[in-house]
C-alpha cells in the first residue's frame, strides 16, 4: 500500500475508533497502541493522521505526552457554537453572492451523495460528507479567512456532536438522522437562488439546531 493510502487508512480508522467510542475525552491516542491495533508496520501513518486532527482542531496535543480528545464543557460548547454560527452563516451569505454556477452544481452533487450515504448507515462516511458540505460552502464563499476559520471551528464543535449529540448517538444505533440533510437542502436552495440573507439565516438556524441537541 502506498504511503498516501496508508495515511488515509490510518486517518479513517482513527475516526472510526473515535465514533465508536473507543476513545473518550481526556484520553490520549497513543501512536504505538493505534499502530498495533491497525496492524501497521510503521507509526508514521498514524503520526501523520493524528497531526491532521490536531491541525483541524479536533485533537489537542501535550508536549511529550501526545494527542488527546479535549474535555467537553457546557461553557466551551456555548462559545464554540456561537463562533461557528457566525462564521458559517457569513460563509453561506458570501457563497450565495460569489459562487459560480458550476460550484453550485458541485454542491448539489454533495447533497445527492449525502442522501445515499445516510441510507447506508455508514457513520464515518456520513460525517465525511457532512464535513464536505460545510467545507464546500466555506470554499465557494471566496473568502480564505472564512474557509480557514470555518474548518477549525467545524471540527472543534464536532467534539460535542460525537460525544453529546443525542441524535448522533441514535444514528450509531441504526436510527435515522433526518434534520441535518433537510437543512442542507434548504441552504443549498437559498444559495442557488442567490438569496444571500436567507442562506445565512438558514445556516445559522442549522448550527443552532445542532447546538440545541448537544446536551439533551
C-alpha positions in Angstrom: 0.0 0.0 0.0 1.3 3.5 -0.9 2.3 6.0 1.7 -0.7 8.2 0.9 -3.1 5.3 1.1 -1.6 4.2 4.5 -2.1 7.7 5.9 -5.7 7.8 4.6 -6.3 4.3 6.0 -4.9 5.4 9.4 -7.0 8.6 9.4 -10.2 6.9 8.6 -9.5 4.1 11.1 -8.9 6.6 13.9 -12.1 8.4 13.0 -14.0 5.1 13.2 -12.4 4.4 16.6 -13.5 7.8 17.9 -17.0 7.4 16.5 -17.4 4.0 18.1 -16.4 5.5 21.5 -13.1 3.5 21.6 -11.6 6.8 22.9 -13.1 9.2 25.4 -12.4 12.9 26.1 -9.2 13.4 28.0 -7.8 10.0 26.8 -4.5 10.0 24.9 -4.5 8.5 21.5 -1.1 6.7 21.6 0.7 6.1 18.4 2.0 2.7 19.4 -1.4 1.4 20.6 -3.1 2.6 17.4 -0.3 1.2 15.2 -0.7 -2.2 16.8 -4.5 -2.0 16.7 -4.4 -1.3 12.9 -1.7 -3.9 12.2 0.6 -1.4 10.6 4.4 -1.9 10.4 5.2 1.8 11.0 3.9 4.5 13.3 4.4 7.2 10.6 0.9 7.0 9.0 -0.7 7.1 12.5 1.5 10.1 13.5 0.6 12.0 10.3 -3.1 11.2 10.8 -3.1 12.4 14.4 -1.2 15.5 13.2 -4.0 16.3 10.8 -6.6 16.0 13.5 -4.6 18.4 15.7 -4.3 20.9 12.9 -8.0 20.7 12.2 -8.8 21.4 15.9 -10.4 18.1 16.8 -7.5 16.9 19.0 -5.2 18.8 21.4 -1.6 17.9 22.0 0.6 18.0 25.1 4.4 18.0 24.7 6.0 14.7 25.5 2.6 13.1 26.1 0.8 13.1 22.8 -2.6 13.8 21.3 -5.9 13.7 23.2 -9.6 14.5 22.8 -10.3 17.7 24.7 -12.8 17.6 27.6 -16.2 19.0 26.7 -17.9 21.6 28.9 -21.2 23.4 28.6 -19.4 26.8 28.6 -17.0 25.9 25.9 -19.8 24.4 23.8 -21.7 27.7 24.0 -18.6 29.6 22.9 -17.7 27.2 20.1 -21.2 27.1 18.6 -21.6 30.9 18.9 -18.5 31.4 16.8 -19.5 28.6 14.4 -22.9 30.0 13.7 -21.5 33.5 13.0 -18.7 32.2 10.7 -20.8 29.7 8.8 -23.7 32.0 8.3 -21.4 34.6 6.8 -19.9 31.8 4.6 -23.4 31.0 3.3 -24.1 34.6 2.6 -20.9 35.1 0.7 -21.4 31.8 -1.2 -24.8 32.9 -2.4 -23.2 36.1 -3.8 -19.9 34.8 -5.2 -20.3 31.1 -6.1 -20.3 30.2 -9.7 -23.0 28.0 -11.3 -20.5 25.2 -11.6 -19.6 25.4 -7.9 -23.3 25.2 -7.0 -23.8 22.2 -9.2 -20.9 20.5 -7.3 -22.6 21.4 -4.0 -25.8 19.7 -5.4 -23.8 16.5 -6.0 -22.6 16.5 -2.4 -26.3 16.7 -1.3 -27.1 13.7 -3.6 -24.2 11.7 -2.1 -25.4 12.6 1.4 -28.8 11.1 0.8 -27.2 7.8 -0.4 -24.7 7.6 2.4 -27.4 8.3 5.0 -29.3 5.3 3.8 -26.2 3.1 4.0 -25.8 3.7 7.8 -22.0 4.2 7.4 -21.4 6.8 10.2 -17.8 7.6 9.2 -18.9 8.2 5.6 -21.8 10.3 6.8 -19.5 12.5 8.9 -17.2 12.9 5.9 -19.9 14.0 3.5 -21.3 16.4 6.2 -17.8 17.9 6.6 -17.6 18.1 2.8 -20.8 20.1 2.6 -19.8 22.7 5.2 -16.2 22.9 3.8 -17.5 23.5 0.3 -19.9 26.2 1.3 -16.9 28.0 3.0 -14.8 27.4 -0.1 -17.2 28.9 -2.5 -17.6 32.0 -0.3 -14.3 33.0 -2.0 -13.0 34.3 1.4 -9.9 32.4 2.5 -10.3 33.5 6.1 -13.8 32.3 6.3 -12.6 29.0 4.8 -9.8 28.7 7.3 -11.7 29.5 10.5 -14.8 27.6 9.3 -12.7 24.4 9.1 -11.2 24.8 12.6 -14.5 25.6 14.3 -16.4 22.9 12.5 -14.0 20.3 13.8 -13.9 21.7 17.3 -17.7 21.8 17.5 -17.9 18.1 16.4 -16.2 17.1 19.7 -19.6 17.9 21.2 -21.5 16.3 18.3 -19.7 13.0 18.7 -20.0 12.7 22.4 -23.1 14.6 23.4 -25.5 14.9 20.4 -28.3 12.5 21.2 -29.4 12.1 17.6 -25.9 11.3 16.6 -25.8 8.6 19.1 -29.1 7.2 17.8 -27.6 7.2 14.3 -24.8 4.9 15.5 -27.5 2.5 16.8 -29.0 2.4 13.3 -31.8 5.0 13.6 -32.3 7.9 11.2 -30.7 11.3 11.5 -33.1 13.4 9.4 -32.8 17.1 10.4 -29.3 17.9 9.1 -29.8 16.7 5.5 -33.1 18.5 5.1 -31.5 21.7 6.4 -28.6 21.3 4.0 -31.1 21.1 1.1 -32.7 24.4 2.2 -29.4 26.1 2.5 -28.4 24.9 -1.0 -31.6 26.1 -2.5 -31.1 29.6 -1.0 -27.5 29.7 -2.3 -28.7 28.6 -5.7 -31.4 31.2 -5.9 -28.8 33.9 -4.8 -30.8 34.7 -1.7 -27.9 35.7 0.5 -29.6 36.7 3.7 -31.9 33.7 3.6 -28.9 31.4 3.1 -27.2 33.0 6.0 -30.2 32.7 8.2 -30.8 29.0 7.3 -27.1 28.2 8.1 -27.4 30.0 11.4 -30.5 28.1 12.2 -28.8 24.8 11.2 -25.9 25.3 13.5 -28.2 26.4 16.4 -30.3 23.2 15.9 -27.1 21.1 16.3 -26.2 23.0 19.4 -29.6 22.7 20.9 -29.3 18.9 20.6 -25.8 18.7 22.1 -26.7 18.5 25.8 -30.1 16.6 25.6 
